[in-house]
Amino acid sequence: MRNAKIPLYVKIREYIKNQIDSGSLKPGDQVPTEAELMDKFQVSRVTITTAIKHLVEEGLVYRIAGKGTFVEAYSADTPRPVSPALTSMPIQMNAIGFIMYPARDLFMYRLLLGIEEACRDQGYALMVRSSLSQKDEIQAIKELVAAGVKGLIIYPLDGEAYNEAILELKANHFPFVLVDRYLPGIKTNSVYSDNYGGAMQATEHLIALGHRNIGVVSSPKSKTSSAEERFQGYLEAIRLAKIQVQPHHWLTRIDDESPFHDEITAIEHIEEWLSENRDITAIFAVQSQDAIYISKVAAKLNIRVPEDLSIMTFDNPGISVLNNAYFTHMQQNLELMGNRSVELLIKGIQNPQIAEQINIPVTLINGQSTLEVKRDEAPL
């Protein structure tokens, strides 16, 4: 029955498509804002973003950073021209482009601060573009290159295939750095956190608390490195502790059944999985958003966190209690990551042949979502 439900993001996508088909929204018109859509449909920003991302992928709308979402006026044969604001703006000094996911959380904000600080120190201007999809990412790359930037820092979006525009940059020896992840099997300049080591440390912390039935949850289907390395780090910690490997305790690649991440579907998958595996006493969430989903499901199932279920996550979802982090998590040094990305890009501008990978250590931060297991207590 669960699979028969229509995800909310699909309903919102169809609503906007109907507005376009009926002529209520014409080419060039602005789509209702995220706030307006959230109010109309009573859903979260994640759901609205997912619907918009789907429409961008279909070529029906496009986004302009800081302005909003607009109905596409151009077909695949006649692509939308490069933004006049970029092509008409003469660059009087060296400039670097940063292509980022428009997340509204501290993760991207801290990364941007690190990049901006390093650009200022090194005498470079910074031009920023956001992208919600790989198609958007291609457009952003073309616009910034056309605007005359000396190099690019790219936060590559998750996808089942590598972005062709990134591969083209490499083939043309145009300086760029991938940040927060890299493309396995392709040698490029990249700066990223120690995903493998951090996941091992996170799982070892749960093991030290006495947990033996430790589940893992991961949403994305991706060709980038971070999610897979975190899963492998979790698995290695389980093996080194000589704990029996139990594949039914793994809930990974939740998004495989959908072209986009959908919050409602992810929560349904987690609820079904956790209901069937009540012996699990701790969960390692590969992404911070999954930790929030797990907490919602636990509350619905009357599972107490952390008394009945400990939750460990990579990254802080931003939830705090009395100014302290609620979730026990692996903290990334995002400001340093941004700094090192700029330094590496400048090296690449000076020598386009280099291809270095820089691994940034992470730190375990204790929160209130984990607790030592009591051996005399029965499983969930």
C-alpha positions as a printed Julia matrix, in Angstrom:
380×3 Matrix{Float64}:
  0.0     0.0     0.0
  2.86    2.36    0.74
  4.07    2.32   -2.88
  0.6     3.35   -4.07
  0.84    6.71   -2.35
  1.69    9.73   -4.49
  4.62   11.66   -2.95
  3.81   15.25   -2.07
  6.58   16.61   -4.27
  4.91   14.91   -7.28
  1.6    16.64   -6.48
  3.36   20.01   -6.27
  5.28   19.36   -9.48
  2.02   18.44  -11.27
  0.33   21.57   -9.91
  3.05   23.81  -11.37
  3.08   21.85  -14.66
 -0.7    22.33  -14.95
 -0.25   26.05  -14.35
  2.26   26.14  -17.23
  0.14   23.95  -19.56
 -2.99   26.02  -18.94
 -1.17   29.29  -19.64
 -1.62   30.61  -16.11
  2.18   30.67  -15.98
  3.74   31.87  -19.23
  7.37   31.61  -20.45
  9.47   33.96  -18.35
  6.91   34.22  -15.54
  8.1    33.67  -11.99
  6.87   30.53  -10.26
  5.33   31.08   -6.79
  8.04   31.39   -4.16
  9.03   28.53   -1.86
  7.34   30.31    1.05
  4.1    30.66   -0.93
  4.15   26.99   -1.98
  4.96   25.86    1.57
  1.97   27.82    2.85
 -0.35   26.57    0.11
  0.51   22.86    0.45
  1.53   22.81    4.14
  4.78   20.97    3.43
  8.46   21.44    4.29
 10.99   23.39    2.24
 12.7    20.1     1.34
  9.55   18.89   -0.41
  9.2    22.16   -2.36
 12.88   22.07   -3.35
 12.46   18.49   -4.58
  9.48   19.45   -6.75
 11.35   22.41   -8.24
 14.43   20.28   -8.85
 12.29   17.81  -10.79
 10.86   20.6   -12.95
 14.37   21.95  -13.62
 15.48   18.48  -14.75
 12.51   18.34  -17.13
 13.5    21.69  -18.63
 10.23   23.38  -17.64
 11.7    25.95  -15.25
 15.04   27.47  -14.37
 16.42   29.14  -11.27
 18.29   32.43  -10.85
 20.19   32.72   -7.58
 18.69   35.39   -5.33
 15.73   36.01   -7.67
 13.63   32.86   -7.83
 12.31   30.22  -10.22
 11.0    31.08  -13.69
  9.14   29.29  -16.48
 11.58   28.16  -19.17
 11.23   30.01  -22.48
 13.81   28.0   -24.39
 13.93   24.44  -25.69
 16.81   22.0   -25.76
 17.54   23.11  -29.34
 17.59   26.8   -28.39
 19.09   26.9   -24.9
 18.63   29.84  -22.58
 21.39   32.39  -23.2
 24.08   33.15  -20.66
 22.87   35.57  -18.03
 23.33   39.2   -19.26
 24.38   40.16  -15.73
 27.41   37.89  -16.16
 28.35   38.56  -19.79
 28.03   42.32  -19.48
 30.04   42.56  -16.28
 33.7    43.27  -17.02
 35.97   41.5   -14.56
 38.51   44.07  -13.43
 40.41   41.63  -11.22
 41.07   37.93  -10.95
 37.86   36.11  -10.09
 36.98   32.6    -8.96
 33.58   30.97   -9.45
 31.85   28.85   -6.8
 28.95   26.56   -7.79
 27.01   25.47   -4.72
 23.83   23.67   -3.72
 21.38   26.27   -2.34
 20.99   24.55    1.02
 19.53   26.66    3.78
 21.63   25.3     6.6
 24.97   25.95    8.28
 26.85   23.42    6.15
 26.9    25.43    2.91
 27.07   28.76    4.77
 30.24   27.74    6.63
 31.8    26.36    3.45
 31.02   29.61    1.62
 32.56   31.65    4.46
 35.8    29.67    4.22
 35.97   30.14    0.45
 35.16   33.86    0.64
 37.74   34.49    3.36
 40.49   32.75    1.39
 39.56   34.6    -1.82
 39.8    37.91    0.0
 43.17   37.0     1.5
 44.53   35.87   -1.88
 43.25   38.92   -3.79
 40.57   37.14   -5.8
 36.96   38.18   -6.35
 34.29   35.5    -5.81
 31.32   34.86   -8.1
 28.67   32.46   -6.76
 26.07   30.41   -8.64
 23.64   27.89   -7.18
 22.44   24.7    -8.84
 19.63   22.3    -7.99
 20.33   19.72  -10.7
 23.1    18.51  -12.98
 21.47   20.45  -15.83
 21.6    23.57  -13.67
 25.22   22.75  -12.83
 26.13   22.61  -16.54
 24.49   26.0   -17.12
 26.33   27.51  -14.14
 29.69   26.2   -15.39
 29.08   27.68  -18.86
 28.0    31.05  -17.46
 30.94   31.44  -15.1
 33.49   30.35  -17.71
 31.93   32.8   -20.2
 32.15   35.54  -17.55
 35.91   35.09  -17.45
 36.59   33.43  -14.1
 40.11   32.04  -13.74
 38.91   28.81  -12.15
 35.95   27.07  -10.5
 35.19   25.5    -7.13
 32.33   23.03   -7.59
 30.17   21.25   -5.02
 29.14   18.39   -7.34
 25.57   17.25   -7.06
 24.67   13.63   -6.39
 23.8    11.69   -9.51
 23.96    8.28  -11.11
 26.42    9.57  -13.72
 29.23   12.1   -13.7
 28.38   15.57  -14.97
 29.59   15.86  -18.56
 30.49   19.54  -18.08
 32.92   18.65  -15.26
 34.54   15.99  -17.44
 34.83   18.56  -20.22
 36.58   21.0   -17.87
 39.14   18.3   -17.12
 39.63   17.45  -20.81
 40.22   21.14  -21.59
 42.59   21.61  -18.6
 40.4    24.38  -17.19
 41.33   24.84  -13.48
 38.7    23.55  -11.06
 38.45   21.98   -7.61
 35.7    19.68   -6.37
 34.76   20.41   -2.77
 33.36   18.02   -0.11
 33.69   15.03   -2.47
 35.51   13.66   -5.47
 34.69   11.47   -8.47
 36.03    7.94   -7.9
 38.23    6.76  -10.74
 38.79   10.26  -12.13
 41.87   12.18  -11.0
 40.85   15.77  -10.27
 41.74   18.46   -7.76
 39.48   17.95   -4.76
 39.18   18.83   -1.08
 36.96   16.7     1.13
 36.49   15.46    4.68
 37.82   12.15    5.95
 34.54   10.36    5.28
 35.93    6.84    5.69
 37.88    7.53    8.89
 35.09    9.64   10.34
 32.5     6.92    9.78
 34.82    4.37   11.39
 35.26    6.63   14.42
 31.49    7.21   14.66
 30.75    3.48   14.59
 33.57    2.71   17.03
 32.01    5.23   19.43
 28.71    3.36   19.32
 30.53    0.06   19.83
 32.37    1.55   22.85
 28.97    2.42   24.31
 28.13   -1.29   24.2
 26.0    -1.38   21.06
 26.24   -4.48   18.88
 23.13   -4.24   16.73
 24.08   -1.08   14.85
 22.09   -0.11   11.8
 23.09    2.28    9.03
 20.83    4.59    6.98
 21.79    6.35    3.75
 19.51    8.08    1.23
 21.38    9.05   -1.92
 22.16    7.22   -5.12
 25.4     8.82   -6.17
 28.6     8.44   -8.15
 30.39   10.82   -5.8
 32.54    9.59   -2.97
 31.15   10.7     0.39
 28.18    8.39    0.98
 29.93    5.22   -0.19
 33.08    5.93    1.87
 31.02    6.55    4.99
 29.23    3.24    4.53
 32.54    1.44    4.03
 33.96    3.08    7.18
 30.94    1.87    9.17
 31.36   -1.64    7.76
 35.09   -1.79    8.56
 34.49   -0.78   12.19
 31.9    -3.57   12.52
 34.33   -6.1    11.06
 37.28   -4.99   13.21
 35.13   -5.35   16.34
 34.27   -8.9    15.22
 30.56   -8.08   15.31
 28.4   -10.21   13.05
 27.64   -8.4     9.8
 23.86   -8.2     9.37
 22.83   -6.82    5.96
 19.19   -6.53    7.05
 20.4    -3.78    9.4
 21.4    -1.69    6.37
 18.98    0.78    4.76
 20.92    2.37    1.91
 20.21    4.08   -1.42
 16.65    4.94   -0.37
 16.34    7.26   -3.37
 16.89    4.49   -5.94
 13.14    4.19   -6.55
 12.71    7.9    -7.26
 14.45   10.35   -9.61
 14.75   12.82   -6.72
 15.07   12.76   -2.97
 11.64   12.84   -1.35
 11.3    13.36    2.4
  7.98   11.55    2.73
  9.19    8.46    0.87
 12.42    8.36    2.9
 10.5     8.48    6.18
  8.18    5.69    5.01
 11.17    3.49    4.11
 12.77    4.13    7.51
  9.54    3.4     9.38
  9.06    0.08    7.58
 12.7    -0.92    8.11
 12.87    0.06   11.79
  9.55   -1.65   12.51
 10.96   -4.89   11.09
 14.3    -4.59   12.96
 13.36   -3.78   16.54
 16.57   -5.4    17.81
 18.59   -2.4    16.56
 19.86   -0.3    19.49
 21.88    2.29   17.55
 21.88    3.79   14.05
 24.59    5.58   12.12
 23.0     8.1     9.74
 25.26    8.76    6.75
 23.61   12.16    6.1
 22.39   14.57    8.76
 18.89   14.83    7.25
 18.48   11.08    7.75
 19.08   11.53   11.49
 16.08   13.85   11.63
 13.94   11.35    9.71
 14.99    8.55   12.09
 14.06   10.7    15.1
 10.6    11.39   13.63
 10.01    7.7    12.98
 11.24    6.74   16.47
  8.77    9.16   18.05
  5.94    7.71   15.95
  6.88    4.16   17.0
  7.21    5.16   20.68
 10.95    4.43   20.62
 12.82    6.69   23.02
 16.0     8.46   21.88
 18.53    7.76   23.32
 17.15    5.4    25.99
 15.92    2.81   23.46
 17.77    3.94   20.34
 21.02    5.87   19.98
 21.48    7.98   16.85
 24.88    9.01   15.48
 25.18   11.15   12.35
 27.8    12.54   10.0
 27.36   16.34   10.2
 25.24   18.31   12.62
 21.61   18.77   11.49
 21.66   22.04   13.4
 19.33   21.02   16.23
 20.59   22.15   19.61
 19.48   22.03   23.25
 20.66   24.91   25.45
 23.24   25.84   22.78
 24.67   22.3    22.73
 24.32   19.95   19.78
 21.46   17.49   20.25
 22.83   14.86   17.87
 26.13   13.13   18.51
 27.89   13.7    15.2
 31.11   13.87   13.22
 31.89   17.54   12.69
 33.52   18.65    9.45
 35.93   21.6     9.4
 34.1    23.38    6.59
 35.9    26.7     6.93
 39.26   24.93    6.5
 37.83   22.94    3.6
 36.83   26.21    1.89
 40.23   27.76    2.57
 42.15   24.8     1.19
 39.91   24.66   -1.88
 40.88   28.2    -2.84
 44.57   27.51   -2.2
 44.46   24.39   -4.35
 42.56   26.17   -7.13
 45.17   28.92   -7.27
 47.84   26.23   -7.6
 45.8    24.75  -10.43
 45.53   28.12  -12.15
 49.3    28.45  -12.01
 49.82   24.84  -13.14
 46.77   23.27  -14.87
 48.49   19.85  -14.92
 48.29   19.24  -11.17
 45.66   16.91   -9.69
 45.77   16.79   -5.89
 43.35   15.41   -3.34
 43.3    16.93    0.17
 41.67   15.02    3.03
 40.42   17.16    5.95
 40.14   15.47    9.41
 36.79   15.4    11.24
 35.99   15.59   14.96
 33.53   13.61   17.08
 31.11   15.85   18.97
 29.11   14.26   21.79
 25.46   15.17   21.94
 22.33   13.9    23.65
 21.25   11.36   21.01
 23.55    8.52   22.14
 23.66    6.55   25.37
 25.51    3.56   26.77
 23.48    0.41   26.27
 22.31   -1.48   29.34
 22.9    -5.19   28.89
 20.04   -6.24   31.15
 17.51   -4.48   28.95
 15.73   -6.34   26.17
 16.04   -5.14   22.58
 13.4    -2.79   21.18
